Structure formats: structure tokens, C-alpha cells
Amino acid sequence: MADDEAARREEALREAQKMEAIGRLAGGIAHDFNNVLTAIFGYVDLVLDTIGPESPARPDVIEIKRAAERAAALTRQLLAFSRRQVLQPRQLSPNAVVEGIASLITRLVTSDIDVALDLDPTTGDVCADRGQIEQVLMNLAANARDAMPQGGRLSVRTRNEEVGEECAGRLAEIVPGPYVCLTVEDTGTGMSDDVRRNIFEPFFTTKEQGRGTGLGLATAYGIVKQSGGWIYVSSDPGRGTRFTIYLPRVATSSV
């Protein structure tokens, strides 16, 4: 048992180090690519100002600008993964965040997926950027939807959890202390261990070409980490997948 536990901790540490290295690489690429896009946007706007509204070339130039905007959206997701975006953290209630986007999640998934909320009323507050936490939940919900093509159940739960030394030893990197747990679980196809180990890497996807960029879960990972939290995934092939987010719980007297 002790050897198995040590092996799990070693594997978790290797995964954390790998994600840190990938994050640094992705952040550097996104930063350099943003500089290139800034020049493209500048020249496109200059051309649009020069050619006038009736020019036959104007639609083509506008299409160039739209393509650059799509590229900029990808770089923003890479910056989120590498934890280099600007956040606006505020004290907030995770229950209120979930309740606020519950209708959006319901519209996001298909009609044959049942969305169930299990929000512990005693769940404490966290300090995070509300919009970014909403994005994390929407990305996880979209992933769950794609894992349940025949329908199923999507559950979102909140609770308080005290992470002790023993629990921290089982979870890579996490520091003992009081946390709020956000869990998003589906009854979909699940994933193999090989897929699970790579699931948060940018551009990694098991979907067919054209059905995703492979950045949704990478973005969620980066946002959670930049918010001072941790995200873990467990899955059983054929039975479903569970994502668990740990965010540090703050005292009610915090501002």
C-alpha cells in the first residue's frame, strides 16, 4: 500500500511538472503571437481607412480582420492556460455563480441530458474572477455534453472540504487547508488513463477534426490554477467522468 501511494504521488508530481513546462511554452508562444497580431490589426485598419467603403477589396480585408480576431481568441485561451491573463478577483459565492449560469448550462447541453444541481447551502465563499469561473463551468459542461451523445446526467455540486495532510499527500501540489469544492460529473463515455493524463494539455482532443480546438479544458485548468486552486479529473470508461475543483475558502469577514 505504501509503495502504491508513493507511486501515485510520484506520477502526480511528474504530471504537475509537465503541465508547468507546457504552460511556460504556451505562454511564450501566445505572447509572441500576440505581438504579430497587433501588427496585423494595425495594418488592416490602415488599409480599411485608405480604400474606402466602396472598394471591391474591402470584403477581403474585412475577412482578414475576422481571421485575425479568431487567432486572437485562441491566444487568449493559451494565455489563460499559461496563467498570464488579467483577472479581477472578488469575494463571491460559488453557489450564486452556479445558480446564475444554470439556465445557460441547460441551453448548452442537449435536451436528453438532465442537469442536476446539488449545492450545499453552507458552502463558503472564494476569492475569484466570477466571469472566469463561469467560463470554467461552461467549458466543463460542454465537455460533458460531448461525452454523452446518447444523453445522460450532468451533475454540478458544491461543498466545503477541509484538506488535511493525508488528503494533500494523495492530491498533487494541493496545500492543506479549508476549500470549497466544485464538482462537475457526467454519465458519459468516460476516458482511458492515457487520455486522462493528457486531458488538460492545450490542443489535445479526442474529437474528430473540426469539432473543437482542444483548448476548453486547458483554459479551465489555467483559470483554476491562476485563481489559486487545483483541478483534478477521475474517470471510468463507459461510466462517466468527474472534474473536481478546489478553491481556497475565505473567511466571511474578507473583503
C-alpha positions as CSV (number, residue, x, y, z in Angstrom):
1,M,0.0,0.0,0.0
2,A,2.8,2.4,0.9
3,D,4.6,1.7,-2.3
4,D,1.4,2.2,-4.3
5,E,0.8,5.5,-2.6
6,A,4.3,6.7,-3.2
7,A,4.0,5.7,-6.9
8,R,0.8,7.7,-7.2
9,R,2.4,10.7,-5.6
10,E,5.4,10.5,-7.9
11,E,3.2,10.2,-11.0
12,A,1.1,13.2,-9.9
13,L,4.3,15.2,-9.3
14,R,5.5,14.3,-12.8
15,E,2.2,15.4,-14.3
16,A,2.3,18.7,-12.4
17,Q,5.8,19.4,-13.6
18,K,4.8,18.5,-17.2
19,M,1.9,20.9,-17.1
20,E,4.1,23.7,-15.7
21,A,6.6,23.2,-18.6
22,I,3.8,23.2,-21.2
23,G,2.3,26.3,-19.6
24,R,5.6,28.2,-19.9
25,L,5.9,27.2,-23.5
26,A,2.3,28.1,-24.4
27,G,2.6,31.4,-22.6
28,G,5.7,32.4,-24.5
29,I,4.2,31.4,-27.9
30,A,1.0,33.3,-27.1
31,H,2.9,36.4,-26.1
32,D,5.0,36.4,-29.3
33,F,1.9,35.6,-31.5
34,N,0.0,38.5,-29.9
35,N,2.8,40.8,-31.0
36,V,2.4,39.6,-34.6
37,L,-1.4,40.0,-34.4
38,T,-1.0,43.6,-33.1
39,A,0.9,44.4,-36.3
40,I,-1.7,42.6,-38.5
41,F,-4.6,44.5,-36.8
42,G,-2.8,47.8,-37.3
43,Y,-2.2,47.3,-41.0
44,V,-5.7,46.0,-41.6
45,D,-7.2,49.1,-40.0
46,L,-4.8,51.3,-42.0
47,V,-5.9,49.6,-45.3
48,L,-9.6,49.9,-44.4
49,D,-9.2,53.6,-43.7
50,T,-7.3,54.0,-47.0
51,I,-9.5,52.1,-49.5
52,G,-12.9,53.5,-48.6
53,P,-16.3,51.8,-48.1
54,E,-17.0,51.2,-51.8
55,S,-13.7,49.4,-52.7
56,P,-14.1,45.9,-54.1
57,A,-11.2,44.8,-51.9
58,R,-12.9,45.8,-48.7
59,P,-14.8,42.5,-48.1
60,D,-11.5,40.6,-48.4
61,V,-9.7,42.9,-46.0
62,I,-12.6,42.5,-43.5
63,E,-12.3,38.8,-43.8
64,I,-8.6,39.1,-43.0
65,K,-9.5,41.0,-39.8
66,R,-12.0,38.4,-38.8
67,A,-9.4,35.7,-39.2
68,A,-7.0,37.7,-37.1
69,E,-9.8,38.0,-34.4
70,R,-10.2,34.2,-34.4
71,A,-6.5,33.9,-33.9
72,A,-6.6,36.4,-31.1
73,A,-9.3,34.4,-29.4
74,L,-7.0,31.3,-29.5
75,T,-4.1,33.2,-28.0
76,R,-6.4,34.4,-25.2
77,Q,-7.1,30.8,-24.4
78,L,-3.4,29.9,-24.4
79,L,-2.8,32.9,-22.1
80,A,-5.5,31.5,-19.8
81,F,-3.8,28.1,-19.7
82,S,-0.4,29.6,-19.0
83,R,-1.9,31.8,-16.2
84,R,-0.9,35.1,-17.8
85,Q,-4.3,36.7,-18.3
86,V,-5.5,39.6,-16.1
87,L,-8.1,38.5,-13.5
88,Q,-10.4,40.6,-11.4
89,P,-10.8,38.5,-8.2
90,R,-13.7,39.3,-5.8
91,Q,-15.2,37.5,-2.9
92,L,-18.1,35.5,-4.2
93,S,-20.4,32.6,-3.5
94,P,-19.8,29.6,-5.7
95,N,-23.5,28.6,-5.2
96,A,-24.5,32.0,-6.6
97,V,-22.2,31.5,-9.6
98,V,-23.7,28.1,-10.4
99,E,-27.2,29.3,-10.0
100,G,-26.5,32.3,-12.2
101,I,-25.5,30.2,-15.2
102,A,-27.7,27.2,-14.6
103,S,-30.0,28.2,-17.4
104,L,-27.1,28.7,-19.8
105,I,-25.8,25.3,-19.0
106,T,-29.2,23.8,-19.6
107,R,-29.3,25.5,-23.0
108,L,-25.8,24.4,-23.8
109,V,-26.4,20.7,-23.4
110,T,-28.9,18.7,-25.4
111,S,-32.5,18.1,-24.4
112,D,-31.8,14.4,-23.5
113,I,-29.3,15.4,-20.8
114,D,-30.6,16.0,-17.3
115,V,-28.9,18.8,-15.5
116,A,-28.9,18.4,-11.7
117,L,-27.6,20.9,-9.1
118,D,-26.6,19.8,-5.6
119,L,-25.5,23.0,-3.9
120,D,-24.7,22.7,-0.2
121,P,-26.2,25.9,1.4
122,T,-23.4,26.0,3.9
123,T,-20.8,26.3,1.1
124,G,-18.4,29.2,1.9
125,D,-17.1,32.0,-0.3
126,V,-14.0,32.1,-2.5
127,C,-11.9,34.9,-4.0
128,A,-12.0,34.6,-7.8
129,D,-13.0,36.3,-11.0
130,R,-16.7,35.5,-11.5
131,G,-16.6,35.6,-15.3
132,Q,-13.6,33.2,-15.4
133,I,-15.2,30.7,-13.0
134,E,-18.3,30.8,-15.2
135,Q,-16.1,30.1,-18.2
136,V,-14.6,27.1,-16.4
137,L,-18.1,25.7,-15.6
138,M,-19.3,26.2,-19.1
139,N,-16.2,24.6,-20.6
140,L,-16.7,21.5,-18.3
141,A,-20.4,21.4,-19.2
142,A,-19.6,21.5,-22.9
143,N,-17.1,18.6,-22.4
144,A,-19.7,16.6,-20.5
145,R,-22.2,17.2,-23.3
146,D,-19.9,15.9,-25.9
147,A,-19.2,12.8,-23.8
148,M,-22.9,12.0,-23.7
149,P,-24.1,11.8,-27.3
150,Q,-26.9,9.5,-26.3
151,G,-28.0,11.6,-23.4
152,G,-27.4,11.2,-19.7
153,R,-27.0,13.2,-16.5
154,L,-24.8,16.2,-15.8
155,S,-24.4,17.0,-12.1
156,V,-22.9,20.1,-10.5
157,R,-22.2,20.0,-6.8
158,T,-20.7,22.3,-4.2
159,R,-19.4,21.6,-0.7
160,N,-16.9,22.7,1.9
161,E,-13.9,20.5,2.4
162,E,-11.0,20.5,4.9
163,V,-8.0,19.1,3.2
164,G,-5.7,17.5,5.7
165,E,-2.1,16.3,5.4
166,E,-3.1,12.8,4.4
167,C,-5.5,14.0,1.7
168,A,-2.9,16.5,0.4
169,G,-0.5,13.7,0.0
170,R,-2.9,11.9,-2.4
171,L,-3.5,15.1,-4.4
172,A,-0.7,16.6,-6.4
173,E,0.5,20.0,-5.2
174,I,-2.5,21.0,-3.1
175,V,-1.8,22.7,0.2
176,P,-3.7,21.6,3.3
177,G,-6.4,24.0,4.4
178,P,-10.1,24.9,4.0
179,Y,-11.5,24.7,0.5
180,V,-14.7,24.9,-1.5
181,C,-15.2,22.0,-3.9
182,L,-17.0,22.4,-7.2
183,T,-17.7,19.1,-8.9
184,V,-18.9,18.6,-12.5
185,E,-19.8,15.0,-13.2
186,D,-21.3,13.2,-16.2
187,T,-22.5,9.8,-17.0
188,G,-20.9,9.7,-20.4
189,T,-18.3,7.6,-22.2
190,G,-15.5,8.2,-19.8
191,M,-11.9,8.1,-20.8
192,S,-8.8,5.9,-20.6
193,D,-5.9,6.5,-18.3
194,D,-3.8,7.6,-21.3
195,V,-6.4,10.2,-22.3
196,R,-6.9,11.4,-18.7
197,R,-3.2,12.0,-18.2
198,N,-3.2,14.4,-21.3
199,I,-6.6,15.9,-20.9
200,F,-5.5,19.4,-19.8
201,E,-2.8,19.8,-22.4
202,P,-3.5,22.6,-25.0
203,F,-4.8,21.3,-28.4
204,F,-5.2,17.8,-27.0
205,T,-8.6,16.4,-28.1
206,T,-10.2,13.1,-28.8
207,K,-12.9,14.7,-31.0
208,E,-12.9,14.5,-34.8
209,Q,-11.3,17.3,-36.8
210,G,-13.3,20.4,-36.8
211,R,-15.3,19.7,-33.6
212,G,-13.1,21.6,-31.2
213,T,-9.8,23.3,-30.7
214,G,-8.6,21.2,-27.7
215,L,-8.4,24.4,-25.6
216,G,-11.5,24.2,-23.5
217,L,-10.1,22.0,-20.7
218,A,-6.7,23.6,-20.9
219,T,-8.3,27.0,-20.4
220,A,-10.2,25.7,-17.4
221,Y,-7.0,24.3,-15.9
222,G,-5.2,27.6,-16.3
223,I,-8.0,29.7,-14.8
224,V,-8.3,27.4,-11.8
225,K,-4.6,27.4,-11.2
226,Q,-4.3,31.2,-11.6
227,S,-7.2,31.5,-9.1
228,G,-5.0,29.7,-6.5
229,G,-6.9,26.4,-6.9
230,W,-6.5,22.9,-8.2
231,I,-8.5,20.8,-10.6
232,Y,-8.5,17.0,-10.7
233,V,-10.2,14.5,-13.0
234,S,-11.3,10.9,-12.4
235,S,-12.9,8.7,-15.0
236,D,-14.2,5.2,-15.7
237,P,-14.5,4.2,-19.3
238,G,-18.2,3.6,-20.1
239,R,-19.4,5.1,-16.8
240,G,-18.5,8.8,-16.8
241,T,-16.1,11.5,-15.7
242,R,-15.8,13.7,-12.7
243,F,-13.9,17.0,-12.5
244,T,-13.3,18.3,-9.0
245,I,-12.1,21.9,-8.5
246,Y,-10.6,23.0,-5.1
247,L,-10.7,26.8,-4.5
248,P,-9.4,28.2,-1.2
249,R,-12.2,29.1,1.1
250,V,-12.1,32.7,2.5
251,A,-13.4,33.9,5.8
252,T,-16.7,35.8,5.7
253,S,-15.1,38.9,7.1
254,S,-12.8,39.1,4.0
255,V,-13.3,42.0,1.5
